[in-house]
Amino acid sequence: MKVPDAVRESVAFLGYRNADEMSRGGTGFFVSVAVGGRDLPYLVTALHVVEHCTRLAVDGLVQASCNTASGPAWISLPRADWVLPDPGEEYVDVAVFPWWTLPPKHRVQFKHFPEEGAITAEVIKEQGVGPGDELYFPGLFLRHPGAERNSPIIRRGAIAAMPEELVTLADGRKSRVYLVEARSIGGLSGSPVFIRPSGLLEMDPEKQQPEKKWRFLVASLPFYLLGVMHGHWQIAAPGGSVSGAEVVNMGIGMVTPVAAVAALLDHPAQREARARFGRGAKHDELDVEPPRF
């Protein structure tokens, strides 16, 4: 199945400024909230990407690399403006930045996914979403980010288990995540994970017809935003150690459900900021509105 071009165009590369140059460290993507007939874009990523970039940056800032008409450009994201989940027993690996509040610096080129395109519990139930459903995610390949333009790659996978209980992550923290069959790599942390439900394989109620014991319910369905790529587990390669360089991707990744993103977008401070915009506050960044999918 071909992935729409808009999927690759919805991501930015995240990084940080070190002593000599910019370094890339993960992926972010754009989701929009409709207010007063306008789409207000947010940059979404994994919380651990924000933590990683701010820890290593000489200025403590996360940098976003976005495409422009003249090539990639780095944009500094003020640390105080990130919307982060409240710390708790359950680790939630998402963070959002209100891109629409930035002053104009570059005419950046990206497409944003409307928040109403996120999968919901109702869709999951109605469409029988579950293990085996195919998913795909665009993001940064550290060995080839692109020179003249950011060039995200597309990785594929499938749901291996639903987020029914807390999972112990590689760092020991517990989080409610989808387990996915996918070979995620470091630069893909923070990538959007999309799913196109494929139908439902179920028992045929007419048990007196053994040859029709199973049936496949096929549906022509749109794709949905499933969540945010967290990462994967690693195991030691023969003769190596997990803490060293010789490690192997276990092949099972973790995806934070998109409901965690929705919760941050619905943060009271963000609702109030969007309400002020709806009452007439101006944001120059919106002079040129990025196109939706």
Rosetta blueprint (number, residue, H / E / L):
1 M L
2 K L
3 V L
4 P L
5 D H
6 A H
7 V H
8 R H
9 E L
10 S L
11 V E
12 A E
13 F E
14 L E
15 G E
16 Y E
17 R E
18 N L
19 A L
20 D L
21 E L
22 M E
23 S E
24 R E
25 G E
26 G E
27 T E
28 G E
29 F E
30 F E
31 V E
32 S E
33 V E
34 A E
35 V E
36 G L
37 G L
38 R E
39 D E
40 L E
41 P E
42 Y E
43 L E
44 V E
45 T E
46 A L
47 L H
48 H H
49 V H
50 V H
51 E H
52 H H
53 C H
54 T H
55 R H
56 L H
57 A L
58 V L
59 D L
60 G L
61 L L
62 V E
63 Q E
64 A E
65 S E
66 C E
67 N E
68 T E
69 A L
70 S L
71 G E
72 P E
73 A E
74 W E
75 I E
76 S E
77 L E
78 P L
79 R H
80 A H
81 D H
82 W L
83 V E
84 L L
85 P L
86 D L
87 P L
88 G L
89 E L
90 E L
91 Y L
92 V L
93 D L
94 V L
95 A E
96 V E
97 F E
98 P L
99 W H
100 W H
101 T H
102 L L
103 P L
104 P L
105 K L
106 H L
107 R L
108 V L
109 Q E
110 F L
111 K L
112 H E
113 F E
114 P E
115 E H
116 E H
117 G H
118 A E
119 I L
120 T L
121 A H
122 E H
123 V H
124 I H
125 K H
126 E H
127 Q L
128 G L
129 V L
130 G L
131 P L
132 G L
133 D L
134 E E
135 L E
136 Y E
137 F E
138 P E
139 G E
140 L L
141 F L
142 L L
143 R L
144 H L
145 P L
146 G L
147 A L
148 E L
149 R L
150 N L
151 S L
152 P L
153 I E
154 I E
155 R E
156 R E
157 G E
158 A E
159 I E
160 A E
161 A E
162 M L
163 P L
164 E L
165 E L
166 L L
167 V E
168 T E
169 L L
170 A L
171 D L
172 G L
173 R L
174 K E
175 S E
176 R L
177 V L
178 Y E
179 L E
180 V E
181 E E
182 A L
183 R L
184 S L
185 I L
186 G H
187 G H
188 L H
189 S L
190 G L
191 S L
192 P E
193 V E
194 F E
195 I E
196 R L
197 P L
198 S L
199 G L
200 L E
201 L E
202 E E
203 M E
204 D L
205 P L
206 E L
207 K L
208 Q L
209 Q L
210 P H
211 E H
212 K H
213 K L
214 W E
215 R E
216 F E
217 L E
218 V L
219 A L
220 S L
221 L L
222 P L
223 F L
224 Y E
225 L E
226 L E
227 G E
228 V E
229 M E
230 H E
231 G E
232 H E
233 W E
234 Q E
235 I E
236 A E
237 A L
238 P L
239 G L
240 G L
241 S L
242 V L
243 S L
244 G L
245 A L
246 E L
247 V E
248 V E
249 N E
250 M E
251 G E
252 I E
253 G E
254 M E
255 V E
256 T E
257 P E
258 V L
259 A H
260 A H
261 V H
262 A H
263 A H
264 L H
265 L H
266 D L
267 H L
268 P H
269 A H
270 Q H
271 R H
272 E H
273 A H
274 R H
275 A H
276 R H
277 F H
278 G H
279 R L
280 G L
281 A L
282 K L
283 H L
284 D H
285 E H
286 L H
287 D H
288 V L
289 E L
290 P L
291 P L
292 R E
293 F L
